[in-house]
Amino acid sequence: MIKNKKKTFIVAEVGMSHHGNIGIAHSLIDTFSKTGVDAIKFQTHYADYESTKYEKFRNKKLSFYKTRYNYWKKTEFSQNEWKKLLIHCNKKNVKFLSSPFSVHAAKILDIIGMNTWKIASGEITNFELLDFVRKTKKPVILSSGMSFISELEDAYFYLKKYTKDISILQCTSIYPSSPKDIGLNLMEQINNKYKCKFGLSDHSGEIYPSLAAVSLGASIIEVHATISKEDFGPDTSSSLDISQLNDLVKGVRFIDEILNNPLDKNKKTKSLKDMKKLFEKSLFINKKLKKDHKITKKDLDIKKPGIGIKPNKINKVLNKKLKKDYNKDEILQLKDLK
C-alpha cells in the first residue's frame, strides 16, 4: 500500500503551442490555471544557442518555417517577456516552469526567478547545462523520455552532488504514445533505485496513464495541454484538451483523497452497523410451531433484515427446543431456545 501520499503535483505543458505569440502564451495561462493544475510549463528556446542548419523537423506541420532554426528564432521570447509570464503565473497561483534548451536559456530563467528546473530528456547528456543547473541548488525534475538508463543515472548522480531535491519522470518520447509505450513499470524501478520522488510525463493525449500513475504512487504528473485538439501545433495529437484536463485534475484529486485516507476495514464496518442490519439477513421461522418443537433446517427461512441470528450461526439453533410458540415469519431469538 502507498504510504505518505500527499497532493499530486500536476503540470500542464504549454510547450510551443503559443507559436511565439506572447498574447497567446498569457491567454493559455489564464485558461489552464482555471483547471486546478499546480504548474504551467513552457519551453525556452534560443536559436543561436541551440540550433543549426542540420536540425530536422520532428513534425512536418512546421515545415513552412523552412528550417528548425527559423522556427526557434521566430518563436523566441525576450527575458522581459519570460518575466511577465512568470509574474502572471504567480498571480494565478500556479507555478511557472520552463525547460531550458541551452545554458543561455537557463541563465535567463534563473535571472527571472524560476525556482524549479525541468530538464527535458534531450538535455540529459548536456552536462554543461546540468552543471549550471546543479550549481543553483534549486529543485530539479528530470524527464527520462529518450534516455538510456545509464544516461539517466549519470545525470542523476551528477546533479545529486549539489542538489538534494531531484524528481524523475518516466516518459516515452513518442507523440502520441500508445498504451504499450507508457511504461508505468519503470516508475517502480526509479523509486527503488534512486529513492526519489517519481512521476509520469505523458504524451498519450489521454487521461488514463496519469490516473493509473497516481494510483501507483506518482507524485508528479505532466501532460501536454491544448485548448482544442483541432488547434494547429506540433503536439496537439499528444495533448489533453481543456475538457480532458479538467477531468484529469478532478480524477487525480479524487485518487489523492483515496490514497491519503487508508481504511481500517473493521472500524469502517462498525460505522455501518445500521446498513448491515438493513441489508443482511436473519433466521426466521417459516411456519407455526409449538413450544418444545425441535428446530430443523426445514423450519427456517433466511430473510431480511439482519437484526436476529445470522445465517452463519445456524448450527447453534438446530436441534434446540422452543421455549414458546412461534408464528410464521417470526424472527428467531436465541433466548427462546433451550
PAKOL-612413 format. One record per residue (C-alpha): residue in one letter; x, y, z. Coordinates in steps of 0.02 Angstrom, whole numbers, plus 50000, padded with zeros to 5 digits. Last residue first. Example, Ala and Ser with C-alpha at 12.3 -4.5 7.8 and 13.67 -1.06 7.14 Angstrom:
! residues 2
s506844994750357
a506154977550390
This chain:
! residues 338
k483304878051262
l482844891251135
d481824907251154
k483324917451213
l484194913551048
q482834923150954
l482004917650790
i481144931050687
e479304927450659
d478894923750477
k477594910450525
n477104910850709
y478084903750856
d477514895551018
k478694896451167
k480284889051242
l480744881051076
k481884866051075
k483654865551002
n484034852650868
l484744866250754
v484954883150838
k486844884950857
n487144876450689
i486264891050604
k487584903550658
n488104907650479
p486314913050445
k486474927250573
i485284926750722
g484234942450729
i484274960250665
g484884956650489
p483294961750399
k482964952150290
k482674933650261
i483404916250284
d482004903750312
l481934890250447
d480824875650496
k481534863950363
k483254866650436
t482684858350597
i482134865450765
k481444853750899
h479674859050950
d479544861551138
k478274875851117
k477264874550958
l477734879750783
k476784889650652
k477784890250491
n479344898250414
i480274903050573
f481554916350528
l483464916250534
s484234933050493
k484824942650341
e485984956950298
f485434972650206
l484584983450338
k485534977050489
k487184979450398
m486704997050348
d486335001350530
k488014994050582
l488985003750451
s490145012550574
k490714995650635
t491164991150455
k492335006250446
k493255000850603
n493394983050541
k494044988450370
d495315000950435
l495345012250284
p496765022050205
n496355040550185
n497755049150089
l497615036449949
i495765039649922
e495975058549933
d497385058249806
i496315047349691
f494925060349691
r496205074349665
v496905064749516
g495185062049441
k494655080149456
v496305086049384
l496165073749240
d494355078149204
n494785096649192
l496245092449078
q495125081648970
s493875095748947
i495265108148912
d496085097248779
l497415084748826
s498935084048713
s499765070648606
s498805074948448
t499045093448484
d500945092048493
p501635101048340
g500265114348336
f498685119848250
d497115118448355
e495865104548319
k496385095448478
s495675110348570
i496305122248703
t497925112448717
a498845103348855
h500385092248861
v500375081949019
e501495081249173
i501075071449330
i502105072249488
s501925062249650
a501685045449565
g501115032449691
l500345018449589
s498615026449592
v499435042249526
a500175032549379
a498495024849334
l497685042049331
s499115048649225
p499005034249101
y497105036349085
i496965054849044
e497255053048857
g498335062748732
s499645049048751
h501135060448781
d501355057848968
s502665063949089
l502475052149235
g503035052549416
f504435049849539
k505065057349701
c506725049849748
k507345033349819
y508525031749669
k508455013349626
n506815007749705
n505845023249652
i506535023049476
q506145004449459
e504385007549523
m504145021449396
l504805009949260
n503294998549275
l502215013049214
g502985010449042
i501885021348929
d502345014048759
k501154999048759
p499705010848794
s500095020948637
s501115037048644
p500625051848535
y501925058148500
i503265045848555
s504575052148677
t504205039948817
c504205047148993
q504525041149169
l504775056649273
i506225058549395
s506245070349543
i507785078349620
d507825088349781
k509565085749855
t510525097549740
y512405098949728
k513165081549711
k511465074649661
l511555083349492
y512975071949432
f512125057149515
y510515060049418
a511365064149253
d512415048249254
e510905037749303
l509835044949165
e511205041449039
s511405023449101
i509525020849095
f509525026048912
s508635042448882
m507265046548756
g505945052248881
s506795051449054
s506175068349114
l507145075649259
i506325087449384
v507615097849479
p507485107549641
k508635122749652
k510455121049703
t510945134749577
k512555125049549
r511545109949487
v510785119749344
f512425126749277
d513235109649281
l511705101549203
l511805113749056
e513635109949026
f513235091649058
n512095090648907
t511795071748914
i510075073548994
e509645088148879
g508575078148757
s507655071248908
a506965088348951
i507565095949114
k506265104549223
w507115116249346
t506235123649497
n506365141449564
m506095152249410
g506705169249468
i506905179949313
i508805177949321
d508725158949332
l507605157849180
i508795169149085
k510315158849136
a509435142849088
a509065149448913
h510895154048888
v511405136948955
s510355129448817
f508695120548797
p507895127048956
s506265118749011
s505015131249079
l504055131349240
f502905144249320
k501965138149473
v500115141849482
n499265154249597
k498535164549453
k499535179849507
n501105169149515
c500775162749338
h500635180649275
i502275185249361
l503145170649273
l502405175849106
k502975193649137
k504745187749173
w504775177549014
e504265192948915
n505655202948999
q506945189848954
s506365190348774
f505285177048695
e505815166348547
t504555159248424
k505285166348263
k507055160748303
w506535143248357
y505595140748194
n506975148348089
y508245136548167
r507055122248134
t507195126247950
k505985130547809
y504705138447928
f503405130647812
s503985113847880
l503035116448043
k501675103648009
k503065091247964
n503325087248148
r505035081448205
f505855094348092
k507705091948057
e509195100748138
y510665101548018
k510505120247989
t510975122948170
s510055125148335
e510405127848519
y511205144448564
d510775154748409
a509015147648405
y508525152248582
h507225140548656
t506355141348824
q504975128348837
f503395131748937
k502625123949091
i501065128349189
a501035122149368
d499835116149502
v498355112049390
g496645117449453
t495755118949285
k495645137949295
s497545139549280
f497445131849106
t496395145949033
d497265161249105
i498985153849075
l498465149648897
s497925167748873
h499655173548926
a500505162548797
i499255167948664
g499715186048696
i501575181848689
n501405174648514
g502895163348480
h501815149248419
h500905148648589
s500775129748569
m502655128448597
g502615118648759
v501045122848855
e501365108248973
a500075107249113
v500955100949269
i500035092049409
f500885089849579
t499985075749670
k499375080549843
k500045068749976
k500415050249988
n501305045650148
k501135027050115
i500615017549958
m500005000050000
